[in-house]
Amino acid sequence: MTGSCGLHWRSLPDGLTGGREGQRRLDQAGTAIPETEMKYWLMKSEPDAWSWEQQKAKGKAGEEWSGIRNYTARNFMRDMKLGDQVFFYHSNKGLEVVGIAEVCALSAPDSTTDDERWDCVHIRALADMPKPVTLKDVKANPKLEEMSLVKSFRLSVQPVLASEWKEVCRMGGIDPKTLTPV
């Protein structure tokens, strides 16, 4: 099921910055969302089931992150807000962060089941990771030793601290504010 992602960005005057260089994150009503409220996440997908390339092909509409059947992962998705940024992680094959996406539709019932307990968000691709960041590299970095990816490896949806977000972006060669290669 393809969702309608209503989050958008508006240029700021006089060089002020928000979540992206010179832009402010806005909700569906056009209200500015402070960067301090943004949360960061990591979502895992097996590339032979749903790859980063498939996610990118969905464009601005994004795609439902369906099929999650773990209560902790579901609850994390319920905590997500529009515009929260997400590391897209290839699990099983590759074991690496390959891109950055954003939450573009809030948690709603998962269309792949009739079971009311399960819901999911929609995400859309924002940027390729210029240099994919491998699990091996994450584990070797002392700044990331407490990251959920290291501690809760099996969980498919995980929170990421702002400091971890910046470090993984640095390792991947991308500016965490502008999402452009550095």
Stockholm file with secondary structure:
# STOCKHOLM 1.0

chainA/1-182         MTGSCGLHWRSLPDGLTGGREGQRRLDQAGTAIPETEMKYWLMKSEPDAWSWEQQKAKGKAGEEWSGIRNYTARNFMRDMKLGDQVFFYHSNKGLEVVGIAEVCALSAPDSTTDDERWDCVHIRALADMPKPVTLKDVKANPKLEEMSLVKSFRLSVQPVLASEWKEVCRMGGIDPKTLTPV
#=GR chainA/1-182 SS CCCCCCCEEEECGGGCCSSBTTEEEECTTSCBCCGGGCCEEEEEECTTTSCHHHHHHTGGGCEECCCCCCHHHHHHHHHCCTTCEEEEEETTTTCEEEEEEEEEEEEEECTTCSCTTCEEEEEEEEEEEEEEEEHHHHHHCGGGTTCHHHHSTTCSEEEECHHHHHHHHHHHTBCTTTCCBC
#=GC SS_cons         CCCCCCCEEEECGGGCCSSBTTEEEECTTSCBCCGGGCCEEEEEECTTTSCHHHHHHTGGGCEECCCCCCHHHHHHHHHCCTTCEEEEEETTTTCEEEEEEEEEEEEEECTTCSCTTCEEEEEEEEEEEEEEEEHHHHHHCGGGTTCHHHHSTTCSEEEECHHHHHHHHHHHTBCTTTCCBC
//
